[in-house]
């Protein structure tokens, strides 16, 4: 009798175990299906976000490049609208003519005699290239390379890789010209403006206010509305425009507004400044409605500054990535023959296009070092 009871209990235990295992299996399958569905949903959301970002990018291109740096309207090359959607260029054939000139991150300032690269091309004369990735050029294929206001948009750990890539594509004894905002000049002007503002002079106080913004804003900016620089110009009208232009050049006020394709920033600011009461509450409301994803996408857009350089730190960066004969230049002087004639760093009168800039050139060593 006891043996029969043991067998019966064993059978019951087996049946219960089977039921439990079956239940667990069903639960695992259901969880797997649920996880798979969640992953599929997340993938779809990422794809949609990417699509919307590309659409926004194309729209910003249209607004951003309707005006040249002079501020004069030009016909929009409609082929640009699809350029942001084009795949990145994987290889560029070098023309037979020499010298081979390379403009990296050209934006809207370029010369057709150069090979021009940018992540957001403005015309068919510019190749779509992400400069934080390997350059689509052969080793030892370029005579001169130039990058204006590009390096400060790269994270400090990415900058050396970028420099090494440029060194790779340069021919032995080729020149690399880098232009960046000059940290020393900015901080010197900040200290000078601070001392002057302490005297009570109102114009000096406005200059001090601008220098604090110039030093900080583009590093900390989270939105594409022009940040505190734009709000400063809105608050102070023509005098604010004058101070901003003296520091950063005419480009800062000659470009189009992201939200109004009919006006330049300068035109819009002058209209607003005529109101008796200025309010930028719309800017704050827009910023408050931005999601964390919006801010992250903006920080990855290439507009914010991720680092700053003075001549000492830029010299060190050149030398640590294998360049020699590092030398400071001006907007119109260069080792590149007839550089001023390309009007990349200076205007027809020789004045700097971006007055806040530091200009440094260095050379790739020859293949045979004695």
C-alpha positions in Angstrom: 0.0 0.0 0.0 2.8 2.4 0.9 4.6 1.6 -2.4 1.4 2.4 -4.3 1.1 5.7 -2.5 4.7 6.6 -3.3 4.1 5.8 -7.0 0.9 7.9 -7.0 2.7 10.8 -5.3 5.6 10.5 -7.8 3.1 10.5 -10.8 1.3 13.6 -9.4 4.7 15.4 -8.9 5.6 14.5 -12.5 2.3 15.8 -13.8 2.6 19.0 -11.8 6.2 19.5 -13.0 5.1 19.1 -16.6 2.3 21.7 -16.1 4.7 24.1 -14.5 7.3 23.7 -17.2 4.6 24.1 -19.9 3.4 27.3 -18.2 7.0 28.6 -17.9 7.6 27.8 -21.6 4.4 29.7 -22.6 5.5 32.6 -20.4 8.9 32.7 -22.0 7.5 32.6 -25.5 5.1 35.4 -24.6 7.9 37.5 -23.1 10.0 36.8 -26.2 7.2 37.9 -28.5 6.7 41.0 -26.4 10.4 41.8 -26.4 10.5 41.3 -30.1 7.6 43.6 -30.6 9.1 46.2 -28.4 12.4 46.1 -30.3 10.5 46.3 -33.6 8.6 49.3 -32.3 11.9 51.0 -31.2 13.5 50.3 -34.5 10.5 51.9 -36.3 10.7 54.9 -34.0 14.4 55.3 -34.7 13.8 55.1 -38.4 11.1 57.7 -38.3 13.3 60.0 -36.2 16.0 59.7 -38.7 13.6 60.4 -41.5 12.3 63.5 -39.8 15.8 64.7 -39.1 16.7 64.4 -42.7 13.6 66.4 -43.7 14.5 69.1 -41.2 18.1 69.1 -42.4 17.0 69.7 -46.0 14.6 72.5 -45.0 17.4 74.2 -42.9 19.7 73.9 -45.9 17.1 75.8 -48.1 16.8 78.5 -45.5 20.4 78.7 -44.6 21.9 79.1 -48.0 19.5 81.4 -49.8 21.9 84.2 -49.0 25.6 84.5 -49.6 27.8 85.9 -46.9 27.3 89.3 -48.4 23.7 89.1 -47.6 22.5 89.5 -51.3 19.8 87.1 -52.4 20.9 84.5 -54.9 18.8 81.9 -56.8 18.6 78.6 -54.8 20.1 75.6 -56.5 17.2 73.2 -56.1 19.6 70.2 -56.3 20.7 71.1 -52.8 17.4 70.0 -51.4 18.1 66.4 -52.0 21.8 66.6 -51.1 21.3 66.0 -47.4 19.7 62.7 -48.3 22.5 61.6 -50.6 24.9 58.9 -49.3 28.2 60.1 -48.1 30.9 60.2 -50.8 33.1 57.1 -50.6 35.9 58.1 -53.0 37.0 61.2 -54.8 39.0 60.9 -58.0 41.8 63.4 -58.0 42.0 65.6 -61.1 45.1 65.4 -63.2 45.9 69.1 -62.9 48.1 70.4 -60.0 48.2 71.7 -57.4 45.4 69.7 -55.7 43.6 72.0 -53.2 41.2 70.6 -50.6 38.7 72.6 -48.6 37.3 70.6 -45.7 34.0 71.6 -44.1 33.6 74.5 -46.6 30.0 75.5 -45.8 29.0 78.2 -48.2 32.5 79.6 -48.6 34.4 77.7 -51.3 36.1 78.1 -54.7 35.4 75.8 -57.6 39.2 75.3 -58.2 39.3 73.4 -54.9 37.9 70.0 -53.9 35.2 71.1 -51.5 33.8 68.9 -48.7 30.9 69.4 -46.4 28.3 67.3 -44.5 25.6 69.6 -45.8 26.6 70.4 -49.4 25.2 73.7 -50.8 25.7 72.8 -54.4 26.9 70.1 -56.8 30.4 71.6 -56.5 30.6 70.3 -52.9 31.1 66.6 -52.0 29.0 65.2 -49.1 31.5 64.0 -46.5 31.5 63.5 -42.8 34.9 64.9 -41.7 34.8 63.0 -38.4 35.2 59.8 -40.5 38.1 58.8 -42.8 38.4 61.1 -45.8 37.4 59.6 -49.2 40.8 60.4 -50.7 43.9 58.4 -51.6 47.1 58.6 -49.6 49.6 61.3 -50.6 47.1 62.8 -53.1 46.6 66.5 -52.0 49.0 69.4 -52.2 47.2 71.8 -49.8 44.4 71.2 -47.3 42.4 73.9 -45.6 39.8 73.7 -42.8 38.2 76.9 -41.5 36.1 76.9 -38.3 35.9 73.1 -38.4 38.2 71.8 -35.7 36.3 73.5 -32.8 33.2 71.5 -33.8 35.0 68.2 -33.2 35.3 66.6 -29.8 38.9 66.7 -28.4 39.3 62.9 -28.8 38.2 63.2 -32.5 40.4 66.1 -33.4 43.7 64.1 -33.5 42.1 61.5 -35.8 41.0 64.2 -38.1 44.5 65.8 -38.2 46.0 62.4 -38.9 43.5 61.8 -41.8 44.5 65.1 -43.3 48.2 64.2 -42.9 47.5 60.9 -44.6 45.9 62.4 -47.8 48.5 65.2 -48.0 51.5 64.7 -50.2 55.0 64.8 -48.5 55.8 68.5 -47.8 52.1 69.4 -48.4 50.6 72.2 -46.3 47.6 72.1 -43.9 46.0 75.4 -43.0 43.6 75.5 -40.0 41.5 78.4 -38.9 39.7 78.4 -35.6 38.2 80.9 -33.1 41.1 82.3 -31.2 40.7 81.5 -27.5 43.4 83.9 -26.5 41.9 86.8 -28.4 38.5 86.1 -27.1 39.6 85.9 -23.4 41.8 89.0 -23.9 38.9 91.0 -25.3 36.7 89.7 -22.4 39.1 90.9 -19.8 39.5 94.3 -21.6 35.8 94.7 -21.8 35.4 93.8 -18.2 37.8 96.5 -17.1 36.1 99.1 -19.3 32.6 98.1 -18.1 33.6 98.7 -14.5 34.1 102.4 -15.3 30.3 102.6 -15.9 30.5 103.3 -19.7 27.4 101.9 -21.2 28.9 100.9 -24.6 31.7 99.1 -22.7 29.0 97.3 -20.7 27.4 96.1 -23.9 30.8 94.9 -25.3 31.4 93.0 -22.0 27.9 91.4 -22.2 28.8 90.3 -25.8 32.2 88.9 -24.9 30.7 86.7 -22.1 28.3 85.3 -24.7 31.0 84.9 -27.3 33.1 82.9 -24.9 30.4 80.6 -23.6 27.3 80.5 -25.8 28.4 78.3 -28.7 29.9 75.8 -26.3 26.8 75.4 -24.2 24.1 76.0 -26.8 21.3 73.4 -26.9 19.0 74.8 -29.6 19.2 76.0 -33.2 17.6 79.4 -32.6 20.9 81.3 -32.5 21.3 80.9 -28.8 22.3 83.8 -26.6 24.1 85.5 -29.5 20.8 86.0 -31.3 18.9 87.1 -28.2 21.7 89.7 -27.5 21.3 91.2 -31.0 17.5 91.2 -30.5 17.8 93.1 -27.2 20.3 95.7 -28.5 19.3 96.4 -32.1 21.8 98.2 -34.4 24.4 98.7 -31.7 24.2 95.0 -30.8 24.5 94.1 -34.5 27.6 96.4 -34.9 29.3 94.8 -31.9 28.6 91.3 -33.1 29.7 92.1 -36.7 33.0 93.6 -35.4 33.7 90.4 -33.6 32.5 87.7 -35.9 32.1 89.3 -39.3 29.1 90.0 -41.5 28.1 86.3 -41.8 26.5 86.3 -38.3 23.8 88.8 -39.5 23.7 88.1 -43.2 22.2 84.6 -43.0 18.5 83.6 -43.2 16.3 83.0 -40.2 15.4 79.3 -39.5 11.7 80.4 -39.1 11.4 83.2 -41.8 12.8 82.6 -45.2 12.0 86.2 -46.3 14.4 88.0 -44.0 18.0 88.0 -42.9 18.8 88.0 -39.2 19.8 91.7 -39.5 16.5 92.7 -41.1 14.4 90.8 -38.6 16.4 92.2 -35.6 16.0 95.8 -36.9 12.3 95.3 -37.2 11.9 93.9 -33.7 14.1 96.5 -32.1 11.7 99.2 -33.3 9.0 97.9 -31.0 8.5 99.9 -27.8 8.6 96.7 -25.7 10.9 93.8 -26.7 9.9 90.3 -25.7 11.7 87.1 -26.6 9.2 84.9 -24.8 8.5 83.0 -28.1 12.2 81.8 -28.0 11.8 80.6 -24.4 8.5 78.9 -25.2 10.1 77.1 -28.2 13.1 76.0 -26.0 10.7 74.8 -23.3 8.9 72.6 -25.8 12.0 71.0 -27.1 12.4 67.4 -26.1 15.6 65.7 -24.8 15.9 64.0 -28.2 15.7 67.4 -30.0 18.6 68.7 -27.8 20.7 65.6 -28.4 20.2 65.8 -32.1 21.2 69.4 -32.1 24.3 68.7 -30.1 25.2 66.1 -32.8 24.3 68.5 -35.7 27.8 70.0 -36.0 26.8 73.6 -35.0 27.9 73.7 -31.4 31.5 74.2 -30.4 33.0 71.2 -28.6 36.4 72.7 -27.9 38.5 75.8 -28.2 42.1 76.5 -29.1 44.8 79.1 -28.6 48.1 79.1 -30.6 49.8 77.0 -28.0 47.3 74.2 -27.9 46.9 74.2 -31.7 50.7 74.0 -32.2 50.7 71.0 -29.8 47.9 69.3 -31.8 49.8 69.8 -35.1 53.1 68.5 -33.7 51.5 65.5 -31.8 49.9 64.3 -35.0 53.1 64.3 -37.1 53.2 67.8 -38.7 56.3 70.0 -38.8 57.2 73.7 -39.4 54.1 74.9 -37.6 53.7 78.6 -38.1 51.1 81.3 -37.3 49.7 83.2 -40.3 47.2 86.0 -41.0 43.9 86.0 -42.9 45.8 86.9 -46.1 49.2 85.3 -45.7 49.9 81.6 -46.4 52.3 79.1 -47.7 49.6 78.3 -50.3 50.5 80.2 -53.5 48.1 83.1 -54.2 45.9 82.0 -51.2 44.4 85.5 -50.8 43.0 85.4 -54.4 40.6 82.6 -53.4 38.9 84.9 -50.9 38.4 82.2 -48.3 39.8 84.0 -45.3 39.8 87.7 -46.4 37.7 90.0 -48.5 38.6 92.1 -51.6 40.0 94.7 -49.3 42.1 92.2 -47.4 40.0 92.4 -44.2 39.4 89.1 -42.3 36.2 87.3 -43.1 36.0 86.1 -39.5 37.9 88.6 -37.3 37.9 86.3 -34.3 40.1 83.8 -36.0 43.5 82.2 -35.4 45.4 81.1 -38.5 48.0 78.3 -38.3 49.7 76.3 -41.0 52.0 73.2 -40.8 53.7 70.8 -43.2 53.6 67.1 -43.7 57.2 65.8 -43.4 58.9 64.6 -46.6 59.0 60.8 -47.0 62.8 60.9 -46.5 63.9 62.5 -43.3 67.6 63.0 -43.0 
